[in-house]
Amino acid sequence: MARSKGRQIVKALKEKSKTEEKTNITFRMPRQLIEEFKAACSKEGVSANSVAEELIKGFVSDVG
């Protein structure tokens, strides 16, 4: 990846974090499910948080 492209990505992430207020949430789920989820995220090279966020956004969008 070109160095300037990396800087663009970092800048975009920082801007996003400035505009989106984040909060914490805690879920209780079966340990095995969480372990499988984390392993699948790791295998795909994505964070568990980003996947969970996209899944929640999709659910909210579908349900309204």
Jmol script that loads the backbone (N, CA, C; Angstrom):
load data "model"
ATOM      1  N   MET A   1       0.858  -1.177   0.000  1.00  0.00           N
ATOM      2  CA  MET A   1       0.000   0.000   0.000  1.00  0.00           C
ATOM      3  C   MET A   1       0.897   1.231   0.000  1.00  0.00           C
ATOM      4  N   ALA A   2       0.569   2.191  -0.831  1.00  0.00           N
ATOM      5  CA  ALA A   2       1.340   3.422  -0.894  1.00  0.00           C
ATOM      6  C   ALA A   2       1.219   4.176   0.423  1.00  0.00           C
ATOM      7  N   ARG A   3       2.288   4.836   0.790  1.00  0.00           N
ATOM      8  CA  ARG A   3       2.316   5.556   2.063  1.00  0.00           C
ATOM      9  C   ARG A   3       1.204   6.609   2.139  1.00  0.00           C
ATOM     10  N   SER A   4       0.969   7.345   1.038  1.00  0.00           N
ATOM     11  CA  SER A   4      -0.063   8.379   1.049  1.00  0.00           C
ATOM     12  C   SER A   4      -1.456   7.770   1.224  1.00  0.00           C
ATOM     13  N   LYS A   5      -1.678   6.583   0.659  1.00  0.00           N
ATOM     14  CA  LYS A   5      -2.971   5.905   0.821  1.00  0.00           C
ATOM     15  C   LYS A   5      -3.198   5.555   2.296  1.00  0.00           C
ATOM     16  N   GLY A   6      -2.161   5.067   2.964  1.00  0.00           N
ATOM     17  CA  GLY A   6      -2.250   4.754   4.388  1.00  0.00           C
ATOM     18  C   GLY A   6      -2.609   5.978   5.214  1.00  0.00           C
ATOM     19  N   ARG A   7      -2.004   7.106   4.870  1.00  0.00           N
ATOM     20  CA  ARG A   7      -2.311   8.352   5.586  1.00  0.00           C
ATOM     21  C   ARG A   7      -3.761   8.777   5.350  1.00  0.00           C
ATOM     22  N   GLN A   8      -4.254   8.565   4.126  1.00  0.00           N
ATOM     23  CA  GLN A   8      -5.652   8.902   3.819  1.00  0.00           C
ATOM     24  C   GLN A   8      -6.602   8.060   4.661  1.00  0.00           C
ATOM     25  N   ILE A   9      -6.273   6.780   4.800  1.00  0.00           N
ATOM     26  CA  ILE A   9      -7.118   5.888   5.591  1.00  0.00           C
ATOM     27  C   ILE A   9      -7.138   6.323   7.048  1.00  0.00           C
ATOM     28  N   VAL A  10      -5.962   6.609   7.599  1.00  0.00           N
ATOM     29  CA  VAL A  10      -5.875   7.049   8.994  1.00  0.00           C
ATOM     30  C   VAL A  10      -6.655   8.337   9.190  1.00  0.00           C
ATOM     31  N   LYS A  11      -6.522   9.280   8.259  1.00  0.00           N
ATOM     32  CA  LYS A  11      -7.252  10.548   8.358  1.00  0.00           C
ATOM     33  C   LYS A  11      -8.763  10.310   8.346  1.00  0.00           C
ATOM     34  N   ALA A  12      -9.223   9.431   7.449  1.00  0.00           N
ATOM     35  CA  ALA A  12     -10.657   9.137   7.359  1.00  0.00           C
ATOM     36  C   ALA A  12     -11.168   8.507   8.648  1.00  0.00           C
ATOM     37  N   LEU A  13     -10.386   7.602   9.218  1.00  0.00           N
ATOM     38  CA  LEU A  13     -10.801   6.970  10.477  1.00  0.00           C
ATOM     39  C   LEU A  13     -10.871   7.982  11.614  1.00  0.00           C
ATOM     40  N   LYS A  14      -9.916   8.892  11.665  1.00  0.00           N
ATOM     41  CA  LYS A  14      -9.928   9.913  12.712  1.00  0.00           C
ATOM     42  C   LYS A  14     -11.121  10.841  12.552  1.00  0.00           C
ATOM     43  N   GLU A  15     -11.431  11.216  11.325  1.00  0.00           N
ATOM     44  CA  GLU A  15     -12.588  12.069  11.080  1.00  0.00           C
ATOM     45  C   GLU A  15     -13.874  11.355  11.478  1.00  0.00           C
ATOM     46  N   LYS A  16     -13.964  10.082  11.141  1.00  0.00           N
ATOM     47  CA  LYS A  16     -15.139   9.296  11.495  1.00  0.00           C
ATOM     48  C   LYS A  16     -15.301   9.247  13.011  1.00  0.00           C
ATOM     49  N   SER A  17     -14.196   9.023  13.719  1.00  0.00           N
ATOM     50  CA  SER A  17     -14.279   8.915  15.167  1.00  0.00           C
ATOM     51  C   SER A  17     -14.670  10.247  15.806  1.00  0.00           C
ATOM     52  N   LYS A  18     -14.389  11.366  15.127  1.00  0.00           N
ATOM     53  CA  LYS A  18     -14.780  12.666  15.654  1.00  0.00           C
ATOM     54  C   LYS A  18     -16.273  12.904  15.503  1.00  0.00           C
ATOM     55  N   THR A  19     -16.875  12.314  14.475  1.00  0.00           N
ATOM     56  CA  THR A  19     -18.275  12.592  14.192  1.00  0.00           C
ATOM     57  C   THR A  19     -19.227  11.562  14.796  1.00  0.00           C
ATOM     58  N   GLU A  20     -18.722  10.407  15.150  1.00  0.00           N
ATOM     59  CA  GLU A  20     -19.582   9.364  15.713  1.00  0.00           C
ATOM     60  C   GLU A  20     -19.292   9.185  17.200  1.00  0.00           C
ATOM     61  N   GLU A  21     -20.297   9.440  18.004  1.00  0.00           N
ATOM     62  CA  GLU A  21     -20.146   9.205  19.434  1.00  0.00           C
ATOM     63  C   GLU A  21     -20.281   7.708  19.672  1.00  0.00           C
ATOM     64  N   LYS A  22     -19.348   7.145  20.377  1.00  0.00           N
ATOM     65  CA  LYS A  22     -19.350   5.704  20.655  1.00  0.00           C
ATOM     66  C   LYS A  22     -19.705   5.469  22.128  1.00  0.00           C
ATOM     67  N   THR A  23     -20.257   4.312  22.396  1.00  0.00           N
ATOM     68  CA  THR A  23     -20.563   3.908  23.754  1.00  0.00           C
ATOM     69  C   THR A  23     -20.245   2.427  23.889  1.00  0.00           C
ATOM     70  N   ASN A  24     -20.181   1.952  25.094  1.00  0.00           N
ATOM     71  CA  ASN A  24     -19.915   0.534  25.348  1.00  0.00           C
ATOM     72  C   ASN A  24     -21.213  -0.224  25.536  1.00  0.00           C
ATOM     73  N   ILE A  25     -21.155  -1.504  25.198  1.00  0.00           N
ATOM     74  CA  ILE A  25     -22.303  -2.393  25.390  1.00  0.00           C
ATOM     75  C   ILE A  25     -21.757  -3.753  25.794  1.00  0.00           C
ATOM     76  N   THR A  26     -22.479  -4.429  26.638  1.00  0.00           N
ATOM     77  CA  THR A  26     -22.049  -5.750  27.107  1.00  0.00           C
ATOM     78  C   THR A  26     -23.125  -6.768  26.781  1.00  0.00           C
ATOM     79  N   PHE A  27     -22.701  -7.886  26.203  1.00  0.00           N
ATOM     80  CA  PHE A  27     -23.609  -8.986  25.889  1.00  0.00           C
ATOM     81  C   PHE A  27     -23.156 -10.229  26.640  1.00  0.00           C
ATOM     82  N   ARG A  28     -24.087 -11.046  27.028  1.00  0.00           N
ATOM     83  CA  ARG A  28     -23.777 -12.354  27.594  1.00  0.00           C
ATOM     84  C   ARG A  28     -24.219 -13.383  26.573  1.00  0.00           C
ATOM     85  N   MET A  29     -23.246 -14.142  26.059  1.00  0.00           N
ATOM     86  CA  MET A  29     -23.514 -15.154  25.044  1.00  0.00           C
ATOM     87  C   MET A  29     -22.726 -16.402  25.373  1.00  0.00           C
ATOM     88  N   PRO A  30     -23.112 -17.518  24.775  1.00  0.00           N
ATOM     89  CA  PRO A  30     -22.362 -18.747  25.017  1.00  0.00           C
ATOM     90  C   PRO A  30     -20.881 -18.580  24.647  1.00  0.00           C
ATOM     91  N   ARG A  31     -20.002 -19.037  25.526  1.00  0.00           N
ATOM     92  CA  ARG A  31     -18.563 -18.900  25.336  1.00  0.00           C
ATOM     93  C   ARG A  31     -18.119 -19.473  23.989  1.00  0.00           C
ATOM     94  N   GLN A  32     -18.628 -20.648  23.627  1.00  0.00           N
ATOM     95  CA  GLN A  32     -18.223 -21.295  22.378  1.00  0.00           C
ATOM     96  C   GLN A  32     -18.570 -20.418  21.169  1.00  0.00           C
ATOM     97  N   LEU A  33     -19.738 -19.799  21.192  1.00  0.00           N
ATOM     98  CA  LEU A  33     -20.150 -18.924  20.100  1.00  0.00           C
ATOM     99  C   LEU A  33     -19.196 -17.738  19.971  1.00  0.00           C
ATOM    100  N   ILE A  34     -18.853 -17.134  21.084  1.00  0.00           N
ATOM    101  CA  ILE A  34     -17.943 -15.992  21.070  1.00  0.00           C
ATOM    102  C   ILE A  34     -16.563 -16.405  20.566  1.00  0.00           C
ATOM    103  N   GLU A  35     -16.078 -17.555  21.005  1.00  0.00           N
ATOM    104  CA  GLU A  35     -14.772 -18.036  20.553  1.00  0.00           C
ATOM    105  C   GLU A  35     -14.779 -18.282  19.040  1.00  0.00           C
ATOM    106  N   GLU A  36     -15.852 -18.867  18.527  1.00  0.00           N
ATOM    107  CA  GLU A  36     -15.968 -19.114  17.092  1.00  0.00           C
ATOM    108  C   GLU A  36     -16.063 -17.799  16.315  1.00  0.00           C
ATOM    109  N   PHE A  37     -16.806 -16.842  16.866  1.00  0.00           N
ATOM    110  CA  PHE A  37     -16.942 -15.530  16.236  1.00  0.00           C
ATOM    111  C   PHE A  37     -15.598 -14.821  16.147  1.00  0.00           C
ATOM    112  N   LYS A  38     -14.861 -14.798  17.250  1.00  0.00           N
ATOM    113  CA  LYS A  38     -13.551 -14.156  17.263  1.00  0.00           C
ATOM    114  C   LYS A  38     -12.589 -14.844  16.297  1.00  0.00           C
ATOM    115  N   ALA A  39     -12.644 -16.169  16.242  1.00  0.00           N
ATOM    116  CA  ALA A  39     -11.770 -16.915  15.328  1.00  0.00           C
ATOM    117  C   ALA A  39     -12.111 -16.604  13.877  1.00  0.00           C
ATOM    118  N   ALA A  40     -13.400 -16.521  13.564  1.00  0.00           N
ATOM    119  CA  ALA A  40     -13.824 -16.214  12.203  1.00  0.00           C
ATOM    120  C   ALA A  40     -13.403 -14.801  11.807  1.00  0.00           C
ATOM    121  N   CYS A  41     -13.531 -13.858  12.726  1.00  0.00           N
ATOM    122  CA  CYS A  41     -13.109 -12.484  12.458  1.00  0.00           C
ATOM    123  C   CYS A  41     -11.604 -12.429  12.222  1.00  0.00           C
ATOM    124  N   SER A  42     -10.868 -13.112  13.063  1.00  0.00           N
ATOM    125  CA  SER A  42      -9.413 -13.149  12.925  1.00  0.00           C
ATOM    126  C   SER A  42      -9.005 -13.752  11.585  1.00  0.00           C
ATOM    127  N   LYS A  43      -9.668 -14.835  11.210  1.00  0.00           N
ATOM    128  CA  LYS A  43      -9.376 -15.503   9.941  1.00  0.00           C
ATOM    129  C   LYS A  43      -9.598 -14.559   8.765  1.00  0.00           C
ATOM    130  N   GLU A  44     -10.621 -13.715   8.857  1.00  0.00           N
ATOM    131  CA  GLU A  44     -10.947 -12.787   7.782  1.00  0.00           C
ATOM    132  C   GLU A  44     -10.181 -11.472   7.880  1.00  0.00           C
ATOM    133  N   GLY A  45      -9.452 -11.294   8.979  1.00  0.00           N
ATOM    134  CA  GLY A  45      -8.655 -10.080   9.144  1.00  0.00           C
ATOM    135  C   GLY A  45      -9.455  -8.837   9.474  1.00  0.00           C
ATOM    136  N   VAL A  46     -10.559  -9.020  10.171  1.00  0.00           N
ATOM    137  CA  VAL A  46     -11.397  -7.892  10.579  1.00  0.00           C
ATOM    138  C   VAL A  46     -11.603  -7.936  12.086  1.00  0.00           C
ATOM    139  N   SER A  47     -11.923  -6.794  12.663  1.00  0.00           N
ATOM    140  CA  SER A  47     -12.154  -6.771  14.107  1.00  0.00           C
ATOM    141  C   SER A  47     -13.562  -7.258  14.422  1.00  0.00           C
ATOM    142  N   ALA A  48     -13.689  -7.893  15.558  1.00  0.00           N
ATOM    143  CA  ALA A  48     -14.998  -8.364  16.006  1.00  0.00           C
ATOM    144  C   ALA A  48     -15.951  -7.181  16.174  1.00  0.00           C
ATOM    145  N   ASN A  49     -15.437  -6.066  16.656  1.00  0.00           N
ATOM    146  CA  ASN A  49     -16.263  -4.879  16.849  1.00  0.00           C
ATOM    147  C   ASN A  49     -16.845  -4.378  15.530  1.00  0.00           C
ATOM    148  N   SER A  50     -16.017  -4.318  14.488  1.00  0.00           N
ATOM    149  CA  SER A  50     -16.512  -3.810  13.207  1.00  0.00           C
ATOM    150  C   SER A  50     -17.574  -4.730  12.617  1.00  0.00           C
ATOM    151  N   VAL A  51     -17.401  -6.037  12.781  1.00  0.00           N
ATOM    152  CA  VAL A  51     -18.398  -6.984  12.280  1.00  0.00           C
ATOM    153  C   VAL A  51     -19.698  -6.844  13.067  1.00  0.00           C
ATOM    154  N   ALA A  52     -19.590  -6.772  14.384  1.00  0.00           N
ATOM    155  CA  ALA A  52     -20.781  -6.621  15.221  1.00  0.00           C
ATOM    156  C   ALA A  52     -21.521  -5.334  14.870  1.00  0.00           C
ATOM    157  N   GLU A  53     -20.768  -4.256  14.663  1.00  0.00           N
ATOM    158  CA  GLU A  53     -21.389  -2.976  14.311  1.00  0.00           C
ATOM    159  C   GLU A  53     -22.145  -3.077  12.989  1.00  0.00           C
ATOM    160  N   GLU A  54     -21.547  -3.712  11.998  1.00  0.00           N
ATOM    161  CA  GLU A  54     -22.212  -3.861  10.700  1.00  0.00           C
ATOM    162  C   GLU A  54     -23.445  -4.765  10.802  1.00  0.00           C
ATOM    163  N   LEU A  55     -23.359  -5.815  11.605  1.00  0.00           N
ATOM    164  CA  LEU A  55     -24.513  -6.699  11.800  1.00  0.00           C
ATOM    165  C   LEU A  55     -25.674  -5.944  12.468  1.00  0.00           C
ATOM    166  N   ILE A  56     -25.353  -5.129  13.463  1.00  0.00           N
ATOM    167  CA  ILE A  56     -26.381  -4.359  14.160  1.00  0.00           C
ATOM    168  C   ILE A  56     -26.989  -3.331  13.222  1.00  0.00           C
ATOM    169  N   LYS A  57     -26.153  -2.640  12.438  1.00  0.00           N
ATOM    170  CA  LYS A  57     -26.672  -1.665  11.468  1.00  0.00           C
ATOM    171  C   LYS A  57     -27.621  -2.338  10.475  1.00  0.00           C
ATOM    172  N   GLY A  58     -27.257  -3.524   9.990  1.00  0.00           N
ATOM    173  CA  GLY A  58     -28.097  -4.247   9.057  1.00  0.00           C
ATOM    174  C   GLY A  58     -29.428  -4.631   9.680  1.00  0.00           C
ATOM    175  N   PHE A  59     -29.400  -5.096  10.916  1.00  0.00           N
ATOM    176  CA  PHE A  59     -30.625  -5.467  11.617  1.00  0.00           C
ATOM    177  C   PHE A  59     -31.545  -4.273  11.789  1.00  0.00           C
ATOM    178  N   VAL A  60     -30.976  -3.155  12.251  1.00  0.00           N
ATOM    179  CA  VAL A  60     -31.764  -1.940  12.453  1.00  0.00           C
ATOM    180  C   VAL A  60     -32.363  -1.469  11.139  1.00  0.00           C
ATOM    181  N   SER A  61     -31.582  -1.526  10.072  1.00  0.00           N
ATOM    182  CA  SER A  61     -32.063  -1.118   8.759  1.00  0.00           C
ATOM    183  C   SER A  61     -33.207  -2.022   8.272  1.00  0.00           C
ATOM    184  N   ASP A  62     -33.089  -3.310   8.490  1.00  0.00           N
ATOM    185  CA  ASP A  62     -34.116  -4.255   8.061  1.00  0.00           C
ATOM    186  C   ASP A  62     -35.411  -4.119   8.873  1.00  0.00           C
ATOM    187  N   VAL A  63     -35.251  -3.932  10.169  1.00  0.00           N
ATOM    188  CA  VAL A  63     -36.413  -3.893  11.055  1.00  0.00           C
ATOM    189  C   VAL A  63     -37.043  -2.501  11.097  1.00  0.00           C
ATOM    190  N   GLY A  64     -36.189  -1.511  10.979  1.00  0.00           N
ATOM    191  CA  GLY A  64     -36.679  -0.133  10.934  1.00  0.00           C
ATOM    192  C   GLY A  64     -36.678   0.471  12.269  1.00  0.00           C
TER     193      GLY A  64
END
end "model"
wireframe off; spacefill off
backbone 0.3
color backbone group
